[in-house]
Amino acid sequence: MSKHYESDITKLINQIKQQQPDTELRQREGRSRLWDKHVDPELHEGFKQANVPQPPYVYYPAQ
């Protein structure tokens, strides 16, 4: 019997990882730059309190 099945996409990803070994490191750096942020709860609460209610249809001024 042959070894386990690998899809074409899995083969492509493995090929890219072999050609560019730092791919996972760059992915982790990108994730930390965009998503892994510390959220200050007090500041976030201030943002929620400062929210201005939006009228139902924004293209006509509220009367």
Residue frames relative to the residue before (quaternion, step in Angstrom):
aa qw qx qy qz dx dy dz
M 1.0000 0.0000 0.0000 0.0000 0.00 0.00 0.00
S 0.4817 -0.6554 0.4972 0.3018 3.51 -1.21 0.51
K 0.6074 -0.5416 0.4142 0.4077 3.53 -1.25 0.21
H 0.7588 -0.4051 0.2502 0.4444 3.58 -1.28 0.12
Y 0.5795 -0.6040 0.4409 0.3241 3.53 -1.24 0.57
E 0.0690 -0.7584 0.6464 0.0468 3.56 -1.12 0.78
S 0.3971 -0.7164 0.5188 0.2447 3.55 -0.81 0.97
D 0.6641 -0.4975 0.3747 0.4135 3.54 -1.28 0.27
I 0.6351 0.5335 -0.3283 0.4519 3.57 1.03 -0.76
T 0.6429 0.5126 -0.3184 0.4717 3.59 0.98 -0.85
K 0.6379 0.5176 -0.3237 0.4694 3.59 0.98 -0.79
L 0.6456 0.5202 -0.3125 0.4636 3.57 0.98 -0.86
I 0.6622 0.4999 -0.3080 0.4656 3.59 0.89 -0.92
N 0.6570 0.5012 -0.3112 0.4693 3.59 0.94 -0.85
Q 0.6342 0.5256 -0.3247 0.4649 3.58 1.03 -0.77
I 0.6521 0.5047 -0.3108 0.4727 3.59 0.96 -0.86
K 0.6525 0.5142 -0.3136 0.4600 3.59 0.98 -0.83
Q 0.6446 0.5036 -0.3242 0.4751 3.60 1.07 -0.64
Q 0.6879 0.4767 -0.2804 0.4701 3.58 0.99 -0.83
Q 0.7858 0.1507 -0.0613 0.5967 3.58 1.08 -0.76
P 0.1824 -0.8484 0.4861 0.1027 3.60 0.23 1.22
D 0.6750 0.5001 -0.3066 0.4474 3.60 1.15 -0.43
T 0.3191 0.7877 -0.4796 0.2185 3.61 1.26 0.20
E 0.6909 0.4735 -0.2962 0.4590 3.59 0.80 -0.95
L 0.6237 0.5323 -0.3401 0.4605 3.59 1.02 -0.74
R 0.6678 0.4870 -0.3008 0.4758 3.60 0.94 -0.87
Q 0.6162 0.5335 -0.3485 0.4629 3.61 1.06 -0.68
R 0.6659 0.4981 -0.3036 0.4650 3.59 0.94 -0.88
E 0.6371 0.5170 -0.3275 0.4685 3.59 1.01 -0.78
G 0.6560 0.5080 -0.3099 0.4643 3.58 0.96 -0.83
R 0.6416 0.5157 -0.3256 0.4652 3.56 0.98 -0.80
S 0.6776 0.4845 -0.3079 0.4597 3.59 0.86 -0.89
R 0.6267 0.5402 -0.3386 0.4481 3.59 1.07 -0.67
L 0.7801 0.3684 -0.1802 0.4724 3.58 0.96 -0.85
W 0.8390 0.2791 -0.0894 0.4585 3.59 0.84 -0.94
D 0.7236 0.4437 -0.2626 0.4588 3.59 0.87 -0.87
K 0.2389 0.7773 -0.5330 0.2339 3.55 0.35 1.29
H 0.4386 -0.6529 0.5462 0.2881 3.53 -1.19 0.63
V 0.1898 -0.7788 0.5911 0.0899 3.58 -0.84 0.99
D 0.3108 -0.7407 0.5705 0.1713 3.55 -0.75 1.11
P 0.3955 -0.7571 0.4577 0.2469 3.64 -0.43 1.14
E 0.6437 0.5170 -0.3367 0.4528 3.62 0.99 -0.72
L 0.6571 0.4990 -0.3098 0.4725 3.57 0.94 -0.85
H 0.6442 0.5213 -0.3159 0.4621 3.58 0.99 -0.85
E 0.6420 0.5125 -0.3212 0.4712 3.60 0.98 -0.79
G 0.6272 0.5315 -0.3282 0.4653 3.59 1.04 -0.73
F 0.6362 0.5185 -0.3243 0.4704 3.58 1.02 -0.78
K 0.6609 0.5032 -0.3164 0.4581 3.59 0.95 -0.83
Q 0.6725 0.4895 -0.3034 0.4648 3.60 0.99 -0.78
A 0.6788 0.4935 -0.2881 0.4610 3.60 1.09 -0.63
N 0.4419 0.7078 -0.4496 0.3186 3.59 1.27 -0.05
V 0.2510 -0.7568 0.5892 0.1309 3.57 -0.88 1.00
P 0.4500 -0.6946 0.4787 0.2931 3.62 -0.74 0.97
Q 0.3437 -0.7400 0.5476 0.1856 3.53 -0.96 0.90
P 0.4783 -0.6566 0.4888 0.3182 3.60 -0.96 0.81
P 0.6699 -0.5354 0.3268 0.3973 3.59 -1.16 0.53
Y 0.7881 0.0975 -0.0583 0.6050 3.60 0.95 -0.76
V 0.3205 -0.8311 0.4280 0.1529 3.54 -0.18 1.33
Y 0.6396 0.5647 -0.3446 0.3915 3.62 1.11 -0.38
Y 0.7026 0.3434 -0.2667 0.5634 3.60 1.25 -0.13
P 0.4728 -0.6821 0.4667 0.3056 3.59 -0.85 0.88
A 0.5251 -0.6138 0.4864 0.3330 3.56 -1.14 0.68
Q 0.2412 -0.7997 0.5370 0.1179 3.57 -0.95 0.81
